[in-house]
Amino acid sequence: MKKTTDMTQGKPLGLLVGFALPLMLGSLCQLLYTTVDSAVVGRLMGVDAFAAVGAAEFLSWLVYEIIIGLVQGFGVLFAQLFGKKDGQGLRNAIAMAILLSWGIGSLLTVAGLLCAGPVLTAMGTPGDIHASALVYVRWMYSGALITLANRLSGILLQALGNSRAPVAANLASCVLNILLDLLFVGVFHWGVAGVAAATVLAQLGSFGYCLARLCAIPDVRLCREDFTFSPACVRELLRLGLPPAIRNGVISVGGLFVQSAINSYGKLFVAGMTASNKFFGLLTLMGGSLDGAFATFSAQNFGAGRMPRIQAGLRCCVRLTFLTSAGTAAVVALFGRQLIGALVTGAPEDLAEITQAGYEYLLLLAITVPLMFLLCLYRSGLQGMGSTLSPTLSGFVELGMRILCVLLAPQVLGRWGVYLANPLGWLGAAALLGVSYCRVFRRRVRELGASTKA
């Protein structure tokens, strides 16, 4: 298996697609897992448990999204140093990232465990599912450090141009998660705690695989000297990691407002929205994978001073994501109701309400998801070029649009006002990032001057 890939050489389209395909396979495995996981909850434990997990997901994702943003920022520095062929700097950056991750992850774990109950109450979580939602969130927060270690190891492999090993880890994790779900829920009857415990243990298994793959790469084998404290390296990691972490946290807070609006419509509406969110990965298979590929591509090429390649890579990604989005929208339009209905059982009248809400929301997401792809690609390009201000501000724009939508739109549009919160957030963020990307790209070209290479 190829351990690293230099994305500063070769045709951008081939590199991006070759890098994205394993990521897409990983996303497909994740989609399969979430579908089976949801079916285990919905069919073995019923609508109440299904709604409880759904009501808790936005809160559990708050810490998870902060972790993702943090390590994505770290990954930018890893990829830039790899593009520069600075092995010593790369190893020192990895060591400092490990120390920072442990400290920040510990703080997130404590804060999450302390705040979970009050936040669920403030969100208006229905009383008949509140206790189960709290159990789920606490289990997920208890595994925050494991999740962080898994994400950091995976993002390091991606920064080195290896998208296959994280996908293999994800595949093994999904299979393990499904088996543990069936064991903990179907055999041991641990309820939603079993679902959360299975997720945490599967993350641990994924981390073990990624760590083994990293140990096989000589350039990233760490020794004691690599952990020598470097203030400059720590500052650069924080400069690149904290803004996306804050941005993701802000966006997730917007998700809490949306979830609060969803909760106000009752547990059946919560179940329908939860079901549609489980299939969101279907809509983002290619787009999300190309975003991950472009993040590494832009960072490596910026590190090597090859600015025209970044622009060429962006054009390839935009064309491919819009093409695949049309296909997924058609699938949802034709089979969306069947997909939603496959996840839960219950009284016919309840299932009809769940299916209708889930289908409406999923179809709207399918039509508007290209907006999300645009903002993600612009954001990845900006971060790859070392720009953090606009990507951070975009989170606040997205938050503001979501809050305005859930506060005002339902009064006029009813539940469609809730459906529109995410698409309008994407629209506002994409507009800001598109303008910023053009400006930053031109500025970086001027700064590099004669050193800019095709």
C-alpha positions in Angstrom: 0.0 0.0 0.0 1.3 3.4 -0.9 2.1 5.2 2.4 2.3 8.9 1.1 1.4 10.9 -2.0 3.0 14.0 -3.3 0.1 16.1 -4.7 2.4 18.9 -6.0 3.2 16.8 -9.1 0.9 15.3 -11.7 -2.6 16.1 -13.2 -4.9 17.7 -10.5 -8.0 15.8 -11.7 -6.4 12.4 -11.4 -4.8 13.1 -8.0 -8.0 14.5 -6.6 -10.2 11.7 -7.8 -7.7 9.1 -6.8 -7.5 10.6 -3.3 -11.2 11.1 -3.0 -12.4 7.6 -4.1 -11.1 5.9 -0.9 -12.6 8.7 1.1 -15.9 8.2 -0.7 -15.7 4.5 0.1 -15.2 5.4 3.7 -18.2 7.7 3.6 -20.3 4.9 2.1 -19.2 2.6 4.9 -20.1 5.3 7.4 -23.5 5.7 5.7 -24.1 2.0 5.9 -23.1 2.0 9.5 -25.4 4.9 10.5 -28.3 3.3 8.6 -27.8 0.0 10.4 -27.2 1.7 13.7 -30.4 3.7 13.4 -32.3 0.7 12.3 -31.0 -1.2 15.4 -32.3 1.7 17.6 -35.5 2.3 15.8 -36.6 -1.3 15.3 -35.2 -2.9 18.5 -35.9 -0.1 20.9 -38.8 1.8 19.3 -39.6 5.4 18.4 -38.8 6.9 21.8 -35.2 5.6 21.8 -34.8 6.7 18.2 -36.0 10.2 18.9 -33.8 10.4 22.1 -30.7 9.6 20.1 -31.7 12.2 17.5 -32.4 14.8 20.1 -29.0 14.2 21.6 -27.0 14.1 18.4 -26.6 17.8 17.9 -25.3 18.2 21.4 -22.9 15.2 21.1 -21.7 16.6 17.8 -20.8 19.9 19.4 -17.7 18.5 20.9 -17.1 16.2 18.0 -17.2 19.1 15.5 -14.8 21.1 17.6 -12.4 18.2 17.6 -12.7 17.9 13.8 -12.0 21.6 13.3 -9.0 21.5 15.6 -7.3 18.5 13.9 -8.2 19.8 10.4 -6.2 22.9 11.3 -3.3 20.8 12.5 -3.5 18.8 9.3 -3.0 22.0 7.2 0.4 22.5 8.9 1.3 18.8 8.5 0.5 19.0 4.8 2.4 22.2 4.3 5.5 20.8 6.0 5.2 17.6 4.0 4.9 19.7 0.8 8.1 21.6 1.8 9.9 18.3 2.5 10.6 19.5 6.1 10.8 16.2 7.9 12.2 17.5 11.2 9.6 20.3 11.3 6.8 17.8 10.5 7.8 15.5 13.4 8.0 18.4 15.9 4.6 19.6 14.7 3.1 16.1 15.2 4.5 16.0 18.8 3.2 19.4 19.7 -0.2 18.5 18.2 -0.4 15.4 20.4 0.3 17.5 23.5 -2.2 20.2 22.5 -4.8 17.6 21.7 -4.5 15.9 25.0 -5.0 19.2 26.9 -7.8 20.5 24.8 -9.6 17.2 24.7 -9.5 16.8 28.5 -11.1 20.3 28.9 -13.8 19.4 26.3 -14.6 16.2 28.1 -15.0 17.8 31.5 -17.0 20.7 30.1 -19.3 18.4 28.1 -20.1 16.1 31.0 -20.9 19.1 33.3 -23.1 21.0 30.8 -24.9 18.1 29.0 -28.0 18.0 31.3 -28.7 21.7 31.6 -28.2 22.2 27.8 -30.6 19.4 27.0 -33.2 21.0 29.3 -32.6 24.4 27.7 -33.2 22.9 24.3 -36.7 21.9 25.3 -36.0 18.1 24.9 -39.3 16.3 25.3 -39.6 14.9 28.8 -40.3 11.3 27.7 -37.0 11.1 25.9 -34.8 13.5 28.1 -33.3 10.8 30.4 -32.2 8.6 27.5 -30.8 11.5 25.5 -28.7 12.5 28.6 -27.3 9.0 28.9 -26.3 9.0 25.3 -24.6 12.3 25.4 -22.6 11.5 28.6 -21.3 8.3 27.1 -20.2 10.1 23.9 -18.5 12.8 25.8 -16.7 10.3 27.9 -15.0 9.0 24.7 -14.0 12.5 23.5 -10.2 11.8 23.9 -10.5 8.6 22.0 -12.4 10.4 19.2 -9.7 13.1 19.1 -6.8 10.5 18.9 -8.6 8.7 16.1 -9.2 11.9 14.1 -5.7 13.2 14.6 -4.1 10.0 13.4 -6.4 9.9 10.4 -5.8 13.6 9.4 -2.1 13.0 9.7 -2.3 10.1 7.2 -4.4 12.3 4.9 -1.9 15.2 5.1 0.8 12.8 3.9 -1.4 11.9 0.9 -2.6 8.6 2.2 -6.4 8.5 2.1 -6.6 4.7 2.0 -5.5 3.8 5.5 -8.1 6.1 7.2 -10.8 4.5 5.0 -9.7 1.0 5.9 -9.8 2.0 9.6 -13.2 3.5 9.1 -14.5 0.4 7.4 -13.3 -1.8 10.2 -14.7 0.6 12.7 -18.1 0.5 11.0 -18.2 -3.3 11.0 -17.2 -3.4 14.7 -19.7 -0.8 15.6 -22.6 -2.7 14.0 -21.6 -5.9 15.7 -21.3 -4.2 19.1 -24.6 -2.5 18.5 -26.3 -5.8 18.0 -24.5 -7.3 21.0 -25.0 -4.4 23.5 -28.6 -3.6 22.4 -30.0 -6.9 21.1 -28.3 -9.3 23.6 -27.3 -7.3 26.7 -30.3 -4.8 26.4 -28.2 -1.8 27.4 -30.4 0.6 25.5 -29.0 3.9 24.2 -26.0 3.5 26.5 -25.0 0.4 24.5 -25.3 2.4 21.2 -23.0 5.1 22.5 -20.5 2.6 24.0 -20.3 0.7 20.7 -19.5 3.9 18.9 -16.7 4.8 21.4 -15.1 1.3 21.3 -15.3 1.3 17.5 -13.4 4.7 17.4 -10.7 3.1 19.6 -10.3 0.3 17.2 -10.0 2.7 14.3 -7.3 4.7 16.1 -5.3 1.5 16.7 -5.3 0.7 13.0 -4.3 4.3 12.0 -1.5 4.3 14.6 -0.1 1.0 13.2 -0.1 2.5 9.7 1.7 5.6 10.9 4.4 3.6 12.7 5.2 2.1 9.3 6.2 5.5 7.9 9.8 6.4 8.9 9.3 10.1 8.3 6.8 10.4 11.1 8.3 8.1 13.7 8.7 10.3 16.8 11.5 10.3 19.3 12.0 12.1 22.6 13.8 15.1 20.9 10.7 15.7 18.8 8.7 16.6 21.9 11.1 19.5 22.7 8.7 22.4 23.3 8.6 24.8 20.3 6.7 28.0 21.0 6.7 28.9 17.3 5.2 25.6 16.3 2.6 25.7 19.0 1.6 29.2 17.9 1.2 28.1 14.3 -0.8 25.0 15.3 -3.1 27.1 17.4 -3.4 29.7 14.7 -4.5 27.1 12.2 -6.4 24.8 14.6 -8.3 27.1 16.9 -10.2 29.1 14.3 -11.8 26.1 12.6 -12.5 24.6 16.0 -14.2 27.8 17.1 -16.0 27.9 13.7 -17.3 24.4 14.0 -18.4 25.0 17.6 -20.3 28.1 16.5 -21.9 26.2 13.7 -22.9 23.4 16.1 -24.4 26.0 18.4 -26.6 26.9 15.4 -27.5 23.3 15.2 -28.7 23.4 18.8 -31.0 26.2 18.0 -32.4 24.2 15.0 -32.8 21.2 17.3 -34.7 23.3 19.8 -37.1 24.3 17.0 -37.4 20.7 16.0 -38.1 19.6 19.6 -41.0 22.0 19.8 -42.9 20.0 17.2 -42.9 16.8 19.3 -41.1 13.5 19.3 -42.6 12.2 15.9 -41.2 15.3 14.1 -37.9 14.7 15.9 -37.9 11.1 14.7 -38.5 12.2 11.1 -35.8 14.8 11.1 -33.4 12.3 12.8 -34.1 9.8 10.0 -33.4 12.3 7.3 -30.2 13.3 8.9 -29.1 9.7 8.9 -29.2 9.7 5.1 -27.4 13.1 4.8 -24.2 11.2 4.1 -25.9 9.8 0.9 -26.0 13.4 -0.4 -22.4 14.2 0.4 -20.6 11.0 -0.7 -18.6 12.6 -3.6 -18.8 16.2 -2.5 -17.5 15.5 1.0 -14.8 13.3 -0.3 -13.6 15.9 -2.8 -13.5 18.5 -0.1 -11.2 16.2 2.0 -9.0 15.7 -1.1 -8.9 19.4 -1.9 -7.9 20.3 1.7 -4.7 18.2 1.3 -4.2 19.2 -2.3 -4.4 23.0 -1.6 -2.2 22.8 1.6 0.6 20.7 -0.1 0.6 22.9 -3.2 0.7 26.1 -1.2 3.6 24.7 0.8 5.4 24.1 -2.5 4.4 27.5 -3.9 2.3 26.0 -6.8 -0.6 28.4 -6.7 -2.0 27.8 -10.3 -2.5 24.1 -9.3 -4.8 25.1 -6.4 -7.0 27.0 -8.8 -7.1 24.1 -11.3 -7.9 21.7 -8.4 -10.8 23.9 -7.3 -12.4 24.0 -10.7 -12.2 20.2 -11.0 -13.9 19.7 -7.6 -16.7 22.2 -8.3 -17.6 20.5 -11.6 -17.6 17.0 -10.1 -19.6 17.9 -7.0 -22.4 19.6 -9.0 -22.6 16.7 -11.3 -22.9 14.1 -8.6 -25.4 16.3 -6.6 -27.9 16.1 -9.5 -27.7 12.3 -9.3 -28.2 12.1 -5.6 -31.2 14.5 -5.7 -32.9 12.3 -8.3 -32.3 9.2 -6.0 -33.9 11.0 -3.0 -36.8 12.2 -5.1 -37.6 8.7 -6.2 -36.8 6.6 -3.1 -36.7 9.1 -0.2 -39.9 7.9 1.5 -38.7 4.3 1.4 -35.4 5.2 2.9 -37.0 7.1 5.8 -39.6 4.3 6.4 -36.9 1.6 6.6 -35.5 3.0 9.9 -38.4 2.9 12.3 -41.5 0.8 13.3 -44.6 1.9 15.1 -48.3 2.7 14.6 -49.3 3.5 11.0 -50.4 7.0 11.8 -47.1 7.7 13.6 -45.0 6.3 10.8 -46.9 8.4 8.2 -46.0 11.6 10.1 -42.4 10.5 10.6 -42.0 9.6 7.0 -43.6 12.8 5.6 -41.4 15.1 7.8 -38.2 13.1 7.0 -38.9 13.0 3.2 -39.6 16.7 3.0 -36.4 17.7 4.8 -34.2 15.2 3.0 -35.5 16.4 -0.4 -34.8 20.0 0.4 -31.3 19.1 1.6 -30.7 17.2 -1.7 -31.6 20.2 -3.7 -29.5 22.7 -1.7 -26.5 20.7 -0.8 -24.3 22.1 -3.6 -24.2 25.3 -1.5 -22.6 23.4 1.3 -20.0 21.9 -1.1 -19.1 25.4 -2.4 -18.5 26.7 1.1 -16.5 23.6 2.1 -14.2 23.9 -1.0 -13.6 27.6 -0.6 -13.0 27.0 3.1 -10.5 24.2 2.5 -8.7 26.3 -0.1 -8.4 29.3 2.3 -7.1 27.1 5.1 -4.7 25.4 2.8 -3.3 28.9 1.9 -2.9 29.6 5.7 -5.9 32.0 5.9 -8.1 31.5 9.0 -10.1 34.7 9.4 -12.8 34.2 6.8 -13.3 30.5 7.5 -13.8 31.4 11.2 -16.2 34.3 10.4 -18.2 32.0 8.1 -19.2 30.0 11.1 -20.7 33.1 12.7 -22.5 33.9 9.5 -23.9 30.4 9.4 -25.0 30.7 13.0 -26.7 34.0 12.5 -28.6 32.8 9.4 -29.8 29.7 11.2 -31.0 31.6 14.3 -32.8 34.2 12.2 -34.5 31.4 10.2 -35.7 29.3 13.2 -36.9 32.5 15.0 -38.8 34.1 12.1 -39.5 31.7 9.3 -41.7 29.1 11.2 -44.2 31.9 11.9 -44.8 32.3 8.2 -43.8 28.9 6.7 -44.5 26.5 9.6 -42.1 23.6 9.7 -40.7 24.5 6.4 -39.1 27.4 8.2 -37.2 24.8 10.3 -36.2 22.9 7.2 -34.7 26.0 5.6 -32.3 26.8 8.5 -29.4 24.8 7.3 -29.6 25.7 3.5 -29.8 29.4 4.4 -26.8 29.1 6.7 -24.9 27.4 3.8 -25.9 30.2 1.4 -24.6 33.0 3.7 -21.3 31.3 4.5 -20.7 30.3 0.8 -21.1 33.9 -0.3 -18.6 35.2 2.3 -16.1 32.5 1.6 -16.3 32.8 -2.2 -15.4 36.5 -2.1 -12.7 35.9 0.5 -11.2 33.0 -1.5 -10.8 35.2 -4.6 -9.1 38.0 -2.6 -6.8 35.7 -0.6 -5.7 33.8 -3.7 -4.7 36.9 -5.6 -2.9 38.2 -2.5 -0.9 34.9 -2.1 0.1 35.0 -5.8 1.4 38.5 -5.4 3.3 37.5 -2.2 4.9 34.5 -3.8 5.7 36.5 -7.0 8.3 34.9 -9.1 8.4 31.8 -7.0 4.9 30.8 -8.1 5.1 27.6 -10.2 2.6 25.8 -12.3 
